[in-house]
Amino acid sequence: MRSRRWSLSVAVALFVSGCSSTSDSSGSTLPDDGATTTIAVADSTDPSTTATPPAGGWTRVDVATIEGVLYFPCCGSDWYANASPPLPTEGGPLLDGDYFVRATWADDPSDPLEVEVFRFVSCATLPEGSCADGTSPDAIGVDHTNSVRLSLALDAELRVALIGFDGDEGDDVADAALATGVELAALAAAVEHAHATVFAARLAAGEDAQAIVEDVKANPIDGFGVNRRPPLTLEGQITFSYPGAPLLLFESPFNYDTDPPTAGRGVDVLGIPSISVRDGVITLHVYAGFYS
């Protein structure tokens, strides 16, 4: 019989006006709420589960075989998914279903991933303006009024589904693989270190951001190289390769919303739109593919 270990505890956060939060699930910070109530997370045991972590290493799969919310909405679209079940009461586990998350990478990406879990709900039940469009009866939004917090150890017990970049000829540019938290931690540490060395340190030393990008495109280094795969050969795109894993796509390795540009972190490319729970087993969905 297999037992899924959920590390540490969950905290129920009941938000009041004035609470602040920043960014999305890629490198986000959690809301600065005052008080939380800590509750234990029940272990789940189910010998019939099919959502078990892989034995080790990255296993390439057809993206269509992965259940859950795998992508962030694009271009004024809403989420489309099944509504989430109720969040747990004290002492209870997350019920089977799909949940929106905000995740915070630790300074050391191999440390536990701090995740705040929210429900997906019908746009029709949310306040006006909560959804991008909301006119479709199938449109889903996020209920930000309640959440639970998880601290997920990146270990062999955590199931991970990574959507990366393929870009081979044709319209399908998603490349999917399954692994455990161990493989994700190693990938996160590698891209964090490489980005800090290849991009952040050079920008901090005074080099021009675009000049750095052009140099890396001309001289691939430390896993970074230019994207030459059709049909997506847009100017500035950089990929990061890691043994066995799908390519990670940096549509830009710098943030140009600031003046001057800033470098951010390598793990910013590892967006986390959701988790799914099947037979009591959590799957962490990680997205590092094409956005728009």
C-alpha positions as CSV (number, residue, x, y, z in Angstrom):
1,M,0.0,0.0,0.0
2,R,1.3,3.4,-0.9
3,S,1.2,6.3,1.5
4,R,1.5,9.9,0.1
5,R,3.2,12.2,2.6
6,W,2.2,15.8,2.6
7,S,4.9,17.7,4.4
8,L,4.4,20.0,7.3
9,S,0.9,21.6,7.6
10,V,-1.8,23.7,6.0
11,A,-2.9,27.1,7.2
12,V,-6.3,28.6,6.4
13,A,-6.1,32.2,5.4
14,L,-9.2,34.3,5.6
15,F,-8.4,37.6,3.8
16,V,-9.7,41.0,4.8
17,S,-9.6,44.3,2.9
18,G,-6.1,45.7,2.8
19,C,-4.2,42.5,2.4
20,S,-1.6,42.7,-0.3
21,S,-0.1,40.2,-2.7
22,T,2.2,40.4,-5.6
23,S,2.8,38.6,-8.9
24,D,1.4,35.3,-10.0
25,S,2.6,31.8,-9.3
26,S,6.0,32.4,-10.9
27,G,8.1,33.9,-8.2
28,S,5.2,35.3,-6.3
29,T,5.0,36.3,-2.7
30,L,2.1,35.3,-0.4
31,P,-0.4,37.8,0.9
32,D,0.6,39.6,4.0
33,D,-2.3,38.6,6.2
34,G,-2.1,38.9,9.9
35,A,-3.4,35.8,11.5
36,T,-3.8,32.2,10.3
37,T,-5.1,29.1,11.9
38,T,-2.8,26.1,11.4
39,I,-4.4,22.7,10.8
40,A,-2.9,19.3,10.3
41,V,-3.0,17.7,6.9
42,A,-4.2,14.1,6.9
43,D,-2.1,11.5,5.2
44,S,-3.8,9.7,2.3
45,T,-3.5,6.0,1.7
46,D,-5.1,4.4,-1.3
47,P,-3.7,1.3,-2.9
48,S,-5.7,1.8,-6.0
49,T,-4.2,5.2,-6.9
50,T,-2.9,5.6,-10.4
51,A,-1.4,9.1,-9.8
52,T,1.8,7.9,-8.2
53,P,5.2,9.6,-8.8
54,P,7.4,8.2,-11.4
55,A,10.2,5.9,-10.3
56,G,12.8,8.6,-11.0
57,G,14.1,10.7,-13.8
58,W,12.1,12.6,-16.4
59,T,9.6,10.5,-18.3
60,R,8.3,12.1,-21.5
61,V,4.5,11.8,-22.0
62,D,1.9,13.1,-24.4
63,V,0.6,16.4,-22.9
64,A,-3.0,15.2,-23.6
65,T,-2.6,12.4,-21.0
66,I,-2.0,14.8,-18.1
67,E,-5.1,15.7,-16.1
68,G,-5.4,19.2,-14.6
69,V,-5.0,22.9,-15.4
70,L,-1.7,23.0,-17.2
71,Y,-1.6,26.5,-18.7
72,F,-2.1,30.1,-17.6
73,P,-4.9,32.0,-19.5
74,C,-3.7,34.0,-22.4
75,C,-4.8,37.1,-24.3
76,G,-7.9,38.1,-22.3
77,S,-9.1,34.5,-21.8
78,D,-10.5,33.0,-18.7
79,W,-9.6,29.7,-17.0
80,Y,-11.5,26.7,-18.2
81,A,-11.6,23.9,-15.7
82,N,-13.9,22.1,-13.3
83,A,-14.7,24.0,-10.2
84,S,-12.6,23.0,-7.2
85,P,-14.1,21.1,-4.2
86,P,-14.4,22.9,-0.9
87,L,-11.2,23.6,0.9
88,P,-10.5,21.4,3.9
89,T,-11.6,22.0,7.4
90,E,-9.3,21.4,10.4
91,G,-7.7,18.0,10.2
92,G,-8.8,17.2,6.6
93,P,-6.8,16.7,3.4
94,L,-7.4,18.5,0.1
95,L,-10.2,16.7,-1.7
96,D,-9.7,15.3,-5.2
97,G,-9.9,18.1,-7.7
98,D,-8.0,21.0,-9.3
99,Y,-6.8,24.1,-7.5
100,F,-5.2,27.4,-8.4
101,V,-2.0,28.2,-6.6
102,R,0.5,30.9,-5.9
103,A,3.9,29.5,-5.2
104,T,7.1,31.0,-3.7
105,W,10.5,29.5,-4.5
106,A,12.9,29.6,-1.6
107,D,16.3,31.3,-1.9
108,D,17.6,27.7,-2.2
109,P,15.3,26.2,-4.8
110,S,15.8,22.7,-3.3
111,D,14.0,23.8,-0.1
112,P,10.3,23.2,0.4
113,L,8.0,25.0,-2.0
114,E,5.6,27.3,-0.2
115,V,2.2,27.1,-1.9
116,E,-1.0,28.9,-1.3
117,V,-4.0,27.1,-2.6
118,F,-7.3,28.7,-3.9
119,R,-10.5,27.3,-5.4
120,F,-11.4,27.6,-9.0
121,V,-15.1,28.6,-9.2
122,S,-17.6,29.6,-11.9
123,C,-17.2,33.2,-13.0
124,A,-20.9,33.6,-12.5
125,T,-20.4,33.3,-8.8
126,L,-17.6,35.8,-8.5
127,P,-17.9,39.6,-8.2
128,E,-17.9,41.6,-11.4
129,G,-14.5,42.1,-12.8
130,S,-13.1,39.0,-11.3
131,C,-12.8,37.2,-14.7
132,A,-11.3,38.5,-18.0
133,D,-14.5,37.9,-19.9
134,G,-16.8,35.7,-17.8
135,T,-19.6,35.5,-20.4
136,S,-19.1,31.8,-21.1
137,P,-21.0,29.5,-18.8
138,D,-17.9,27.3,-18.7
139,A,-15.6,30.2,-17.7
140,I,-13.8,29.7,-14.4
141,G,-12.2,32.2,-12.1
142,V,-10.3,32.2,-8.8
143,D,-11.9,32.7,-5.4
144,H,-9.4,34.7,-3.5
145,T,-11.4,35.0,-0.3
146,N,-10.1,31.8,1.3
147,S,-7.0,29.7,0.9
148,V,-4.9,27.0,2.5
149,R,-1.1,26.9,2.6
150,L,1.1,23.9,1.9
151,S,4.8,23.5,2.3
152,L,5.7,20.9,-0.3
153,A,9.0,19.1,0.1
154,L,10.7,18.6,-3.3
155,D,11.3,15.0,-2.6
156,A,10.6,11.6,-4.2
157,E,7.1,11.6,-2.8
158,L,5.9,14.7,-4.8
159,R,4.6,14.1,-8.3
160,V,5.5,16.8,-10.9
161,A,4.2,17.4,-14.4
162,L,6.4,19.9,-16.4
163,I,5.1,21.5,-19.6
164,G,8.1,22.8,-21.5
165,F,8.9,23.9,-25.0
166,D,9.1,21.7,-28.1
167,G,8.6,23.9,-31.2
168,D,9.2,21.2,-33.7
169,E,7.5,21.7,-37.0
170,G,3.7,21.9,-36.6
171,D,1.4,23.8,-34.2
172,D,2.1,21.8,-31.0
173,V,4.8,23.5,-29.1
174,A,4.2,21.8,-25.7
175,D,6.6,19.2,-24.5
176,A,5.6,17.3,-21.4
177,A,7.3,15.2,-18.8
178,L,6.6,13.6,-15.5
179,A,9.1,13.4,-12.6
180,T,9.3,13.8,-8.8
181,G,10.2,16.7,-6.6
182,V,13.8,15.5,-6.6
183,E,14.1,16.1,-10.3
184,L,12.3,19.4,-10.1
185,A,14.6,20.6,-7.3
186,A,17.7,19.7,-9.4
187,L,16.3,21.5,-12.5
188,A,15.4,24.5,-10.5
189,A,18.8,24.8,-8.8
190,A,20.5,24.4,-12.2
191,V,18.5,27.1,-14.0
192,E,18.8,29.4,-11.0
193,H,22.5,29.1,-10.9
194,A,23.0,29.4,-14.7
195,H,20.7,32.4,-15.0
196,A,22.5,34.2,-12.1
197,T,25.8,33.6,-13.8
198,V,25.0,34.1,-17.4
199,F,22.5,36.9,-17.2
200,A,22.1,38.5,-13.7
201,A,25.8,38.9,-12.9
202,R,26.6,40.4,-16.2
203,L,23.7,42.9,-16.1
204,A,24.7,43.9,-12.5
205,A,28.3,44.5,-13.8
206,G,26.9,47.1,-16.3
207,E,26.6,45.2,-19.5
208,D,23.7,46.1,-21.8
209,A,20.8,43.6,-21.5
210,Q,20.3,43.2,-25.3
211,A,24.0,42.8,-25.8
212,I,24.1,39.9,-23.3
213,V,21.1,38.2,-25.1
214,E,22.8,38.5,-28.5
215,D,26.1,37.2,-27.1
216,V,24.4,34.1,-25.5
217,K,22.5,33.5,-28.8
218,A,25.8,33.6,-30.7
219,N,27.7,31.6,-28.0
220,P,25.5,29.1,-26.1
221,I,26.7,28.6,-22.6
222,D,25.7,26.8,-19.4
223,G,22.5,25.3,-20.9
224,F,21.3,28.5,-22.5
225,G,21.1,28.8,-26.3
226,V,19.0,30.5,-29.0
227,N,15.7,29.1,-30.1
228,R,16.0,28.1,-33.7
229,R,13.1,25.7,-33.8
230,P,10.1,26.5,-36.1
231,P,7.5,27.8,-35.9
232,L,8.6,30.0,-33.0
233,T,11.8,31.8,-33.9
234,L,10.9,35.2,-32.5
235,E,13.7,37.7,-31.7
236,G,15.2,37.3,-28.3
237,Q,13.9,33.9,-27.3
238,I,16.3,31.8,-25.3
239,T,16.0,28.2,-24.2
240,F,17.5,26.4,-21.3
241,S,18.3,22.7,-21.6
242,Y,18.8,20.2,-18.8
243,P,19.4,16.5,-19.2
244,G,16.2,14.5,-19.7
245,A,13.8,17.5,-19.1
246,P,11.8,19.5,-21.7
247,L,13.4,22.7,-22.8
248,L,12.5,25.7,-20.7
249,L,11.6,28.7,-22.8
250,F,12.8,32.2,-21.8
251,E,10.8,34.5,-24.0
252,S,13.1,37.1,-22.5
253,P,15.7,36.4,-19.8
254,F,15.2,40.0,-18.5
255,N,12.3,42.1,-17.3
256,Y,11.8,45.0,-19.7
257,D,8.9,46.4,-17.7
258,T,11.4,48.3,-15.6
259,D,13.9,50.9,-16.7
260,P,16.6,49.9,-16.7
261,P,15.8,46.2,-17.3
262,T,16.1,43.8,-14.3
263,A,17.2,40.2,-14.3
264,G,14.9,38.5,-11.8
265,R,15.6,34.8,-11.0
266,G,16.1,31.7,-13.1
267,V,13.3,30.0,-11.4
268,D,10.9,32.7,-12.6
269,V,10.6,30.6,-15.8
270,L,9.1,27.8,-13.8
271,G,5.5,29.0,-13.5
272,I,3.1,27.0,-11.4
273,P,-0.6,27.5,-12.4
274,S,-2.2,24.8,-10.4
275,I,-2.1,21.6,-8.5
276,S,-4.3,18.6,-8.9
277,V,-5.3,16.0,-6.4
278,R,-6.2,12.5,-7.6
279,D,-6.8,9.6,-5.2
280,G,-5.2,11.8,-2.5
281,V,-2.0,12.3,-4.5
282,I,-0.8,15.9,-5.3
283,T,0.5,16.7,-8.8
284,L,2.4,20.0,-9.1
285,H,1.9,21.5,-12.5
286,V,4.9,23.5,-13.8
287,Y,4.7,25.5,-17.0
288,A,7.8,26.8,-18.9
289,G,6.5,26.9,-22.4
290,F,5.2,29.5,-24.9
291,Y,2.9,32.2,-23.7
292,S,1.9,34.4,-26.6
